Amino acid sequence: MRFSTIFSVAATASTALGASLQQVFNWGANPTNIQFHIYVPDRRATNPAIIVALHPCGGNAQQWFSGTRLPQYADQHGFILIYPSTPNQSNCWDVHNTASLTHNGGGDALGIVSMVNYTIDRYSADRSRVYVMGFSSGGMMTNVLAGSYPEVFEAGAAYSGTAHACFFGAPGATPFSPNQTCAQGLSHTPEQWGNFVRNSYPGYNGRRPRMQIVHGLQDFLVRPQCGYEALKQWSNVLGIPFTRQVQNSPSWGWTTELYGDGTQLQGLFSQSLGHAPAVDEQQLLRFFRLI
């Protein structure tokens, strides 16, 4: 899960309009000493939306900033991008500890939510349009945040991730962890998976985030079954049953798994893709309803 060579390093990378990735200090609660970088386009929208973009193991904010075309779309549409970065656990997100898996419990999750709250206050961002996406360890944390902080995120997209609380109780969700049961496709019933989410925020009865799960069927590091287990989890949590499978959708070699009408939950699986970030920005932003 180490991806430090996948993306070019762009510590002060800029887009054509001149905006650049900037580090923020002293933004609020940060129990695990993670880092906060932000990209605010020169022409941001009134009450802009926010996307939290989470790097993989071995990565950092600068690399993930240059790893997708989301900054260019932020320039076009005026939304703000938050790039958290963790220096801990071989730059892997804390997706296994009780703190991150508990609403207001602490951990990396609380630090990321603090970044969101800072951004909303600082830039008059739209609290109802906050989204999260990530790859590998970032995809795992995407599911954790959606489960632990459902009131914060309107939707999430997890690329090559695992279900919320899949790594709970494991020694650590790092490339060097002796316990890789979760990444190999740990299976639970939909109800069991759903209970992990519900138990992260007992008594919560509000809206739950819409979810998009993306996985390569040739992924031997985080097995494809992890994607299907995440779909079982969110199907149970959202109360939306599987309806149909569409071959060669959204493009040739991909299969789309639709739950309900697909607007609240969908899975996308590539026949040829391994463990790699396959971020189709337009498709992602359409699911987020930002374009």
Phi and psi in degrees as GROMACS dihedral restraints (atoms count N, CA, C in turn):
[ dihedral_restraints ]
;  ai    aj    ak    al  type     phi  dphi    fc
    3     4     5     6     1   -93.7    20    10
    4     5     6     7     1   124.3    20    10
    6     7     8     9     1  -127.5    20    10
    7     8     9    10     1    28.1    20    10
    9    10    11    12     1   -66.8    20    10
   10    11    12    13     1   -16.2    20    10
   12    13    14    15     1  -102.3    20    10
   13    14    15    16     1    -0.8    20    10
   15    16    17    18     1   -73.5    20    10
   16    17    18    19     1   -42.2    20    10
   18    19    20    21     1  -109.8    20    10
   19    20    21    22     1   144.5    20    10
   21    22    23    24     1   -71.4    20    10
   22    23    24    25     1   141.2    20    10
   24    25    26    27     1   -77.5    20    10
   25    26    27    28     1   130.8    20    10
   27    28    29    30     1  -141.3    20    10
   28    29    30    31     1    69.6    20    10
   30    31    32    33     1   -57.8    20    10
   31    32    33    34     1   -34.5    20    10
   33    34    35    36     1  -125.6    20    10
   34    35    36    37     1    35.3    20    10
   36    37    38    39     1   -58.7    20    10
   37    38    39    40     1   140.6    20    10
   39    40    41    42     1  -124.8    20    10
   40    41    42    43     1   153.2    20    10
   42    43    44    45     1   -95.1    20    10
   43    44    45    46     1   179.0    20    10
   45    46    47    48     1   -60.2    20    10
   46    47    48    49     1   -27.2    20    10
   48    49    50    51     1   -83.4    20    10
   49    50    51    52     1   -10.9    20    10
   51    52    53    54     1   104.9    20    10
   52    53    54    55     1   -15.4    20    10
   54    55    56    57     1   -65.3    20    10
   55    56    57    58     1   152.5    20    10
   57    58    59    60     1  -141.8    20    10
   58    59    60    61     1   163.6    20    10
   60    61    62    63     1   -72.1    20    10
   61    62    63    64     1   129.1    20    10
   63    64    65    66     1  -126.1    20    10
   64    65    66    67     1   141.7    20    10
   66    67    68    69     1   -86.8    20    10
   67    68    69    70     1   140.9    20    10
   69    70    71    72     1  -112.7    20    10
   70    71    72    73     1   139.9    20    10
   72    73    74    75     1  -120.2    20    10
   73    74    75    76     1   152.1    20    10
   75    76    77    78     1    55.2    20    10
   76    77    78    79     1    54.3    20    10
   78    79    80    81     1   -94.8    20    10
   79    80    81    82     1   -10.3    20    10
   81    82    83    84     1   144.9    20    10
   82    83    84    85     1  -156.9    20    10
   84    85    86    87     1   -58.0    20    10
   85    86    87    88     1   129.2    20    10
   87    88    89    90     1  -149.3    20    10
   88    89    90    91     1    71.0    20    10
   90    91    92    93     1   -65.7    20    10
   91    92    93    94     1   -21.1    20    10
   93    94    95    96     1  -112.1    20    10
   94    95    96    97     1    11.4    20    10
   96    97    98    99     1    57.5    20    10
   97    98    99   100     1    43.7    20    10
   99   100   101   102     1   -82.6    20    10
  100   101   102   103     1   173.8    20    10
  102   103   104   105     1  -114.8    20    10
  103   104   105   106     1   155.5    20    10
  105   106   107   108     1  -127.0    20    10
  106   107   108   109     1   116.9    20    10
  108   109   110   111     1  -118.9    20    10
  109   110   111   112     1   148.8    20    10
  111   112   113   114     1  -138.2    20    10
  112   113   114   115     1   145.2    20    10
  114   115   116   117     1  -120.6    20    10
  115   116   117   118     1   114.5    20    10
  117   118   119   120     1  -113.8    20    10
  118   119   120   121     1   112.1    20    10
  120   121   122   123     1   -63.6    20    10
  121   122   123   124     1   154.0    20    10
  123   124   125   126     1   -59.5    20    10
  124   125   126   127     1   -36.5    20    10
  126   127   128   129     1  -114.0    20    10
  127   128   129   130     1    79.0    20    10
  129   130   131   132     1   -83.1    20    10
  130   131   132   133     1   152.2    20    10
  132   133   134   135     1   -69.7    20    10
  133   134   135   136     1   160.0    20    10
  135   136   137   138     1   -68.6    20    10
  136   137   138   139     1   130.7    20    10
  138   139   140   141     1    48.6    20    10
  139   140   141   142     1    63.7    20    10
  141   142   143   144     1   -67.9    20    10
  142   143   144   145     1   155.3    20    10
  144   145   146   147     1   -75.7    20    10
  145   146   147   148     1   165.1    20    10
  147   148   149   150     1  -128.6    20    10
  148   149   150   151     1   135.2    20    10
  150   151   152   153     1  -118.3    20    10
  151   152   153   154     1   124.7    20    10
  153   154   155   156     1   -90.0    20    10
  154   155   156   157     1   124.0    20    10
  156   157   158   159     1  -116.7    20    10
  157   158   159   160     1   119.4    20    10
  159   160   161   162     1  -110.0    20    10
  160   161   162   163     1   125.3    20    10
  162   163   164   165     1   -74.2    20    10
  163   164   165   166     1   163.7    20    10
  165   166   167   168     1   -82.2    20    10
  166   167   168   169     1   176.4    20    10
  168   169   170   171     1   -57.1    20    10
  169   170   171   172     1   142.1    20    10
  171   172   173   174     1    78.5    20    10
  172   173   174   175     1    -3.5    20    10
  174   175   176   177     1  -101.6    20    10
  175   176   177   178     1  -172.4    20    10
  177   178   179   180     1  -156.5    20    10
  178   179   180   181     1   178.5    20    10
  180   181   182   183     1   -61.5    20    10
  181   182   183   184     1   -43.0    20    10
  183   184   185   186     1   -63.4    20    10
  184   185   186   187     1   -40.8    20    10
  186   187   188   189     1   -68.1    20    10
  187   188   189   190     1   -42.3    20    10
  189   190   191   192     1   -71.8    20    10
  190   191   192   193     1   -29.1    20    10
  192   193   194   195     1   -58.8    20    10
  193   194   195   196     1   -40.3    20    10
  195   196   197   198     1   -92.2    20    10
  196   197   198   199     1     1.6    20    10
  198   199   200   201     1   -89.1    20    10
  199   200   201   202     1   -12.0    20    10
  201   202   203   204     1  -136.6    20    10
  202   203   204   205     1   172.4    20    10
  204   205   206   207     1   -95.0    20    10
  205   206   207   208     1    15.9    20    10
  207   208   209   210     1   -58.7    20    10
  208   209   210   211     1   -36.6    20    10
  210   211   212   213     1   -59.7    20    10
  211   212   213   214     1   -37.5    20    10
  213   214   215   216     1   -64.9    20    10
  214   215   216   217     1   -39.1    20    10
  216   217   218   219     1   -70.4    20    10
  217   218   219   220     1   -32.1    20    10
  219   220   221   222     1   -62.5    20    10
  220   221   222   223     1   -39.6    20    10
  222   223   224   225     1   -61.7    20    10
  223   224   225   226     1   -38.9    20    10
  225   226   227   228     1   -74.4    20    10
  226   227   228   229     1   -37.6    20    10
  228   229   230   231     1  -112.5    20    10
  229   230   231   232     1    -7.0    20    10
  231   232   233   234     1    82.0    20    10
  232   233   234   235     1    12.7    20    10
  234   235   236   237     1   -86.5    20    10
  235   236   237   238     1   163.9    20    10
  237   238   239   240     1  -103.2    20    10
  238   239   240   241     1   142.4    20    10
  240   241   242   243     1  -112.5    20    10
  241   242   243   244     1   128.7    20    10
  243   244   245   246     1  -106.1    20    10
  244   245   246   247     1   129.1    20    10
  246   247   248   249     1  -119.3    20    10
  247   248   249   250     1    90.1    20    10
  249   250   251   252     1   -67.9    20    10
  250   251   252   253     1   158.1    20    10
  252   253   254   255     1  -146.3    20    10
  253   254   255   256     1   133.7    20    10
  255   256   257   258     1  -113.9    20    10
  256   257   258   259     1   131.3    20    10
  258   259   260   261     1   -91.9    20    10
  259   260   261   262     1     2.9    20    10
  261   262   263   264     1   -95.2    20    10
  262   263   264   265     1   159.1    20    10
  264   265   266   267     1    48.9    20    10
  265   266   267   268     1    52.1    20    10
  267   268   269   270     1    57.0    20    10
  268   269   270   271     1    37.5    20    10
  270   271   272   273     1    61.4    20    10
  271   272   273   274     1    34.2    20    10
  273   274   275   276     1  -106.5    20    10
  274   275   276   277     1   147.2    20    10
  276   277   278   279     1   -76.7    20    10
  277   278   279   280     1   148.7    20    10
  279   280   281   282     1   -78.6    20    10
  280   281   282   283     1    92.5    20    10
  282   283   284   285     1  -112.4    20    10
  283   284   285   286     1     8.4    20    10
  285   286   287   288     1  -119.2    20    10
  286   287   288   289     1   -16.0    20    10
  288   289   290   291     1   -85.2    20    10
  289   290   291   292     1   150.9    20    10
  291   292   293   294     1   -57.0    20    10
  292   293   294   295     1   -34.5    20    10
  294   295   296   297     1   -57.8    20    10
  295   296   297   298     1   -52.8    20    10
  297   298   299   300     1   -70.3    20    10
  298   299   300   301     1   -24.3    20    10
  300   301   302   303     1   -90.8    20    10
  301   302   303   304     1    10.6    20    10
  303   304   305   306     1  -127.0    20    10
  304   305   306   307     1   129.7    20    10
  306   307   308   309     1   -57.6    20    10
  307   308   309   310     1   125.3    20    10
  309   310   311   312     1    59.8    20    10
  310   311   312   313     1    25.4    20    10
  312   313   314   315     1   -89.8    20    10
  313   314   315   316     1   -13.8    20    10
  315   316   317   318     1   113.6    20    10
  316   317   318   319     1  -149.2    20    10
  318   319   320   321     1    70.6    20    10
  319   320   321   322     1  -174.1    20    10
  321   322   323   324     1   -58.2    20    10
  322   323   324   325     1   -36.4    20    10
  324   325   326   327     1   -59.0    20    10
  325   326   327   328     1   -44.5    20    10
  327   328   329   330     1   -66.2    20    10
  328   329   330   331     1   -38.4    20    10
  330   331   332   333     1   -61.2    20    10
  331   332   333   334     1   -40.1    20    10
  333   334   335   336     1   -67.4    20    10
  334   335   336   337     1   -42.7    20    10
  336   337   338   339     1   -62.4    20    10
  337   338   339   340     1   -36.0    20    10
  339   340   341   342     1   -61.2    20    10
  340   341   342   343     1   -36.9    20    10
  342   343   344   345     1   -62.4    20    10
  343   344   345   346     1   -41.9    20    10
  345   346   347   348     1   -60.9    20    10
  346   347   348   349     1   -48.3    20    10
  348   349   350   351     1   -62.7    20    10
  349   350   351   352     1   -40.7    20    10
  351   352   353   354     1   -58.8    20    10
  352   353   354   355     1   -45.7    20    10
  354   355   356   357     1   -66.1    20    10
  355   356   357   358     1   -40.5    20    10
  357   358   359   360     1   -60.0    20    10
  358   359   360   361     1   -45.5    20    10
  360   361   362   363     1   -70.3    20    10
  361   362   363   364     1   -41.8    20    10
  363   364   365   366     1   -72.8    20    10
  364   365   366   367     1   -35.1    20    10
  366   367   368   369     1  -118.5    20    10
  367   368   369   370     1    13.8    20    10
  369   370   371   372     1    51.2    20    10
  370   371   372   373     1    44.3    20    10
  372   373   374   375     1   -74.6    20    10
  373   374   375   376     1   162.0    20    10
  375   376   377   378     1   -84.5    20    10
  376   377   378   379     1   109.8    20    10
  378   379   380   381     1   -62.7    20    10
  379   380   381   382     1   -23.2    20    10
  381   382   383   384     1   -86.1    20    10
  382   383   384   385     1    -2.4    20    10
  384   385   386   387     1  -129.2    20    10
  385   386   387   388     1    65.3    20    10
  387   388   389   390     1  -115.8    20    10
  388   389   390   391     1   130.0    20    10
  390   391   392   393     1  -129.2    20    10
  391   392   393   394     1   161.6    20    10
  393   394   395   396     1  -140.6    20    10
  394   395   396   397     1   139.3    20    10
  396   397   398   399     1  -143.5    20    10
  397   398   399   400     1   157.2    20    10
  399   400   401   402     1  -173.9    20    10
  400   401   402   403     1   162.4    20    10
  402   403   404   405     1  -117.1    20    10
  403   404   405   406     1   137.3    20    10
  405   406   407   408     1    58.8    20    10
  406   407   408   409     1  -116.1    20    10
  408   409   410   411     1   -58.1    20    10
  409   410   411   412     1   -34.7    20    10
  411   412   413   414     1   -66.2    20    10
  412   413   414   415     1   -33.7    20    10
  414   415   416   417     1   -68.9    20    10
  415   416   417   418     1   -36.2    20    10
  417   418   419   420     1   -63.4    20    10
  418   419   420   421     1   -45.5    20    10
  420   421   422   423     1   -67.6    20    10
  421   422   423   424     1   -28.8    20    10
  423   424   425   426     1   -57.7    20    10
  424   425   426   427     1   -46.7    20    10
  426   427   428   429     1   -67.5    20    10
  427   428   429   430     1   -36.2    20    10
  429   430   431   432     1   -63.1    20    10
  430   431   432   433     1   -48.0    20    10
  432   433   434   435     1   -63.1    20    10
  433   434   435   436     1   -40.8    20    10
  435   436   437   438     1   -63.2    20    10
  436   437   438   439     1   -32.7    20    10
  438   439   440   441     1   -81.8    20    10
  439   440   441   442     1   -41.0    20    10
  441   442   443   444     1   -82.7    20    10
  442   443   444   445     1   -26.7    20    10
  444   445   446   447     1  -132.2    20    10
  445   446   447   448     1    61.8    20    10
  447   448   449   450     1   -63.7    20    10
  448   449   450   451     1   -26.9    20    10
  450   451   452   453     1   -75.8    20    10
  451   452   453   454     1   -14.1    20    10
  453   454   455   456     1   -89.2    20    10
  454   455   456   457     1   -38.7    20    10
  456   457   458   459     1  -108.9    20    10
  457   458   459   460     1   129.6    20    10
  459   460   461   462     1   -79.0    20    10
  460   461   462   463     1   -32.9    20    10
  462   463   464   465     1  -160.5    20    10
  463   464   465   466     1   158.3    20    10
  465   466   467   468     1  -138.5    20    10
  466   467   468   469     1   156.3    20    10
  468   469   470   471     1  -136.0    20    10
  469   470   471   472     1   116.1    20    10
  471   472   473   474     1  -108.9    20    10
  472   473   474   475     1   118.9    20    10
  474   475   476   477     1  -103.1    20    10
  475   476   477   478     1   119.2    20    10
  477   478   479   480     1    54.8    20    10
  478   479   480   481     1    42.7    20    10
  480   481   482   483     1  -105.2    20    10
  481   482   483   484     1  -164.3    20    10
  483   484   485   486     1  -134.9    20    10
  484   485   486   487     1   163.6    20    10
  486   487   488   489     1   -63.8    20    10
  487   488   489   490     1   158.6    20    10
  489   490   491   492     1   -57.7    20    10
  490   491   492   493     1   127.1    20    10
  492   493   494   495     1    71.8    20    10
  493   494   495   496     1    13.9    20    10
  495   496   497   498     1   -60.5    20    10
  496   497   498   499     1   -38.0    20    10
  498   499   500   501     1   -90.6    20    10
  499   500   501   502     1     7.1    20    10
  501   502   503   504     1   -57.5    20    10
  502   503   504   505     1   128.6    20    10
  504   505   506   507     1    86.7    20    10
  505   506   507   508     1    -9.0    20    10
  507   508   509   510     1   -77.2    20    10
  508   509   510   511     1   158.3    20    10
  510   511   512   513     1   -60.9    20    10
  511   512   513   514     1   -21.8    20    10
  513   514   515   516     1   161.6    20    10
  514   515   516   517     1   145.9    20    10
  516   517   518   519     1   -93.5    20    10
  517   518   519   520     1    61.1    20    10
  519   520   521   522     1  -119.5    20    10
  520   521   522   523     1   164.3    20    10
  522   523   524   525     1   -60.9    20    10
  523   524   525   526     1   -19.3    20    10
  525   526   527   528     1  -106.2    20    10
  526   527   528   529     1     6.2    20    10
  528   529   530   531     1   -64.8    20    10
  529   530   531   532     1   135.2    20    10
  531   532   533   534     1   -71.0    20    10
  532   533   534   535     1   -14.3    20    10
  534   535   536   537     1  -110.5    20    10
  535   536   537   538     1   100.9    20    10
  537   538   539   540     1  -110.3    20    10
  538   539   540   541     1    22.9    20    10
  540   541   542   543     1   -56.4    20    10
  541   542   543   544     1   -42.3    20    10
  543   544   545   546     1   -61.9    20    10
  544   545   546   547     1   -51.8    20    10
  546   547   548   549     1   -65.8    20    10
  547   548   549   550     1   -18.8    20    10
  549   550   551   552     1   -87.0    20    10
  550   551   552   553     1     0.6    20    10
  552   553   554   555     1   108.3    20    10
  553   554   555   556     1    40.5    20    10
  555   556   557   558     1   -51.4    20    10
  556   557   558   559     1   131.7    20    10
  558   559   560   561     1  -112.8    20    10
  559   560   561   562     1   137.9    20    10
  561   562   563   564     1  -135.2    20    10
  562   563   564   565     1   169.0    20    10
  564   565   566   567     1   -73.4    20    10
  565   566   567   568     1   158.3    20    10
  567   568   569   570     1   -54.5    20    10
  568   569   570   571     1   -40.3    20    10
  570   571   572   573     1   -64.5    20    10
  571   572   573   574     1   -42.0    20    10
  573   574   575   576     1   -62.9    20    10
  574   575   576   577     1   -44.2    20    10
  576   577   578   579     1   -62.6    20    10
  577   578   579   580     1   -43.6    20    10
  579   580   581   582     1   -62.4    20    10
  580   581   582   583     1   -35.7    20    10
  582   583   584   585     1   -66.2    20    10
  583   584   585   586     1   -33.0    20    10
  585   586   587   588     1   -58.5    20    10
  586   587   588   589     1   -42.1    20    10
  588   589   590   591     1   -68.3    20    10
  589   590   591   592     1   -50.0    20    10
  591   592   593   594     1   -61.7    20    10
  592   593   594   595     1   -36.1    20    10
  594   595   596   597     1   -73.3    20    10
  595   596   597   598     1   -14.9    20    10
  597   598   599   600     1   -74.8    20    10
  598   599   600   601     1   -20.7    20    10
  600   601   602   603     1  -145.2    20    10
  601   602   603   604     1    73.9    20    10
  603   604   605   606     1   -58.1    20    10
  604   605   606   607     1   136.4    20    10
  606   607   608   609     1    86.1    20    10
  607   608   609   610     1    -5.6    20    10
  609   610   611   612     1   -74.8    20    10
  610   611   612   613     1   129.0    20    10
  612   613   614   615     1  -126.9    20    10
  613   614   615   616     1    16.3    20    10
  615   616   617   618     1   -86.6    20    10
  616   617   618   619     1  -168.8    20    10
  618   619   620   621     1   -62.7    20    10
  619   620   621   622     1   142.6    20    10
  621   622   623   624     1  -107.3    20    10
  622   623   624   625     1   150.1    20    10
  624   625   626   627     1   -64.0    20    10
  625   626   627   628     1   142.7    20    10
  627   628   629   630     1   -69.8    20    10
  628   629   630   631     1   147.4    20    10
  630   631   632   633     1  -134.2    20    10
  631   632   633   634     1   139.6    20    10
  633   634   635   636     1  -120.9    20    10
  634   635   636   637     1   126.4    20    10
  636   637   638   639     1  -114.6    20    10
  637   638   639   640     1   122.7    20    10
  639   640   641   642     1  -123.0    20    10
  640   641   642   643     1   131.8    20    10
  642   643   644   645     1  -152.6    20    10
  643   644   645   646     1   148.7    20    10
  645   646   647   648     1   -93.2    20    10
  646   647   648   649     1   135.1    20    10
  648   649   650   651     1   -75.7    20    10
  649   650   651   652     1    -9.9    20    10
  651   652   653   654     1  -103.6    20    10
  652   653   654   655     1    20.2    20    10
  654   655   656   657     1   -82.3    20    10
  655   656   657   658     1   112.7    20    10
  657   658   659   660     1  -103.4    20    10
  658   659   660   661     1     0.7    20    10
  660   661   662   663     1   -93.9    20    10
  661   662   663   664     1   -53.5    20    10
  663   664   665   666     1  -114.5    20    10
  664   665   666   667     1    99.3    20    10
  666   667   668   669     1   -59.4    20    10
  667   668   669   670     1   149.5    20    10
  669   670   671   672     1   -55.0    20    10
  670   671   672   673     1   -30.3    20    10
  672   673   674   675     1   -58.1    20    10
  673   674   675   676     1   -26.8    20    10
  675   676   677   678     1   -60.4    20    10
  676   677   678   679     1   -38.0    20    10
  678   679   680   681     1   -66.1    20    10
  679   680   681   682     1   -42.0    20    10
  681   682   683   684     1   -67.7    20    10
  682   683   684   685     1   -34.9    20    10
  684   685   686   687     1   -66.3    20    10
  685   686   687   688     1   -38.7    20    10
  687   688   689   690     1   -63.2    20    10
  688   689   690   691     1   -38.4    20    10
  690   691   692   693     1   -65.2    20    10
  691   692   693   694     1   -39.9    20    10
  693   694   695   696     1   -57.6    20    10
  694   695   696   697     1   -42.8    20    10
  696   697   698   699     1   -62.4    20    10
  697   698   699   700     1   -52.1    20    10
  699   700   701   702     1   -73.5    20    10
  700   701   702   703     1   -27.6    20    10
  702   703   704   705     1   -61.7    20    10
  703   704   705   706     1   -41.5    20    10
  705   706   707   708     1   -69.8    20    10
  706   707   708   709     1   -44.5    20    10
  708   709   710   711     1   -65.2    20    10
  709   710   711   712     1   -43.3    20    10
  711   712   713   714     1   -82.2    20    10
  712   713   714   715     1   -15.2    20    10
  714   715   716   717     1    70.0    20    10
  715   716   717   718     1    35.5    20    10
  717   718   719   720     1  -121.1    20    10
  718   719   720   721     1   117.2    20    10
  720   721   722   723     1   -80.2    20    10
  721   722   723   724     1   158.5    20    10
  723   724   725   726     1   -64.0    20    10
  724   725   726   727     1   137.0    20    10
  726   727   728   729     1  -114.3    20    10
  727   728   729   730     1   -48.0    20    10
  729   730   731   732     1  -164.0    20    10
  730   731   732   733     1   164.0    20    10
  732   733   734   735     1  -115.1    20    10
  733   734   735   736     1   135.8    20    10
  735   736   737   738     1  -119.7    20    10
  736   737   738   739     1   116.7    20    10
  738   739   740   741     1   -77.6    20    10
  739   740   741   742     1   151.2    20    10
  741   742   743   744     1    52.3    20    10
  742   743   744   745     1    43.6    20    10
  744   745   746   747     1  -140.9    20    10
  745   746   747   748     1   130.9    20    10
  747   748   749   750     1   -80.8    20    10
  748   749   750   751     1    -8.3    20    10
  750   751   752   753     1  -150.5    20    10
  751   752   753   754     1   175.5    20    10
  753   754   755   756     1   -59.7    20    10
  754   755   756   757     1   136.4    20    10
  756   757   758   759     1    88.2    20    10
  757   758   759   760     1    -3.1    20    10
  759   760   761   762     1  -109.2    20    10
  760   761   762   763     1   151.4    20    10
  762   763   764   765     1  -124.5    20    10
  763   764   765   766     1   132.1    20    10
  765   766   767   768     1  -105.4    20    10
  766   767   768   769     1   128.5    20    10
  768   769   770   771     1  -101.6    20    10
  769   770   771   772     1   117.4    20    10
  771   772   773   774     1  -103.0    20    10
  772   773   774   775     1   134.6    20    10
  774   775   776   777     1  -115.6    20    10
  775   776   777   778     1   126.1    20    10
  777   778   779   780     1    59.7    20    10
  778   779   780   781     1  -133.7    20    10
  780   781   782   783     1   -91.0    20    10
  781   782   783   784     1     4.8    20    10
  783   784   785   786     1    87.3    20    10
  784   785   786   787     1    -4.8    20    10
  786   787   788   789     1   -81.7    20    10
  787   788   789   790     1   -21.1    20    10
  789   790   791   792     1  -105.6    20    10
  790   791   792   793     1   -27.8    20    10
  792   793   794   795     1  -151.7    20    10
  793   794   795   796     1   130.0    20    10
  795   796   797   798     1  -152.8    20    10
  796   797   798   799     1   150.0    20    10
  798   799   800   801     1  -119.4    20    10
  799   800   801   802     1   139.8    20    10
  801   802   803   804     1  -125.3    20    10
  802   803   804   805     1   123.5    20    10
  804   805   806   807     1  -127.6    20    10
  805   806   807   808     1   128.8    20    10
  807   808   809   810     1   -97.7    20    10
  808   809   810   811     1   131.1    20    10
  810   811   812   813     1   -65.6    20    10
  811   812   813   814     1   -31.7    20    10
  813   814   815   816     1  -109.0    20    10
  814   815   816   817     1   -10.4    20    10
  816   817   818   819     1   -80.4    20    10
  817   818   819   820     1   137.5    20    10
  819   820   821   822     1   -96.4    20    10
  820   821   822   823     1  -143.7    20    10
  822   823   824   825     1   -87.1    20    10
  823   824   825   826     1    87.3    20    10
  825   826   827   828     1  -149.9    20    10
  826   827   828   829     1   149.9    20    10
  828   829   830   831     1   -75.2    20    10
  829   830   831   832     1   109.3    20    10
  831   832   833   834     1  -106.4    20    10
  832   833   834   835     1    65.0    20    10
  834   835   836   837     1   -86.8    20    10
  835   836   837   838     1   110.6    20    10
  837   838   839   840     1   -93.8    20    10
  838   839   840   841     1   100.7    20    10
  840   841   842   843     1   -61.9    20    10
  841   842   843   844     1   -39.6    20    10
  843   844   845   846     1   -65.7    20    10
  844   845   846   847     1   -42.5    20    10
  846   847   848   849     1   -63.4    20    10
  847   848   849   850     1   -43.2    20    10
  849   850   851   852     1   -59.9    20    10
  850   851   852   853     1   -47.4    20    10
  852   853   854   855     1   -70.5    20    10
  853   854   855   856     1   -28.9    20    10
  855   856   857   858     1   -68.1    20    10
  856   857   858   859     1   -41.2    20    10
  858   859   860   861     1   -63.9    20    10
  859   860   861   862     1   -38.5    20    10
  861   862   863   864     1   -73.3    20    10
  862   863   864   865     1   -11.0    20    10
  864   865   866   867     1    64.3    20    10
  865   866   867   868     1    38.8    20    10
  867   868   869   870     1  -102.5    20    10
  868   869   870   871     1   -10.6    20    10
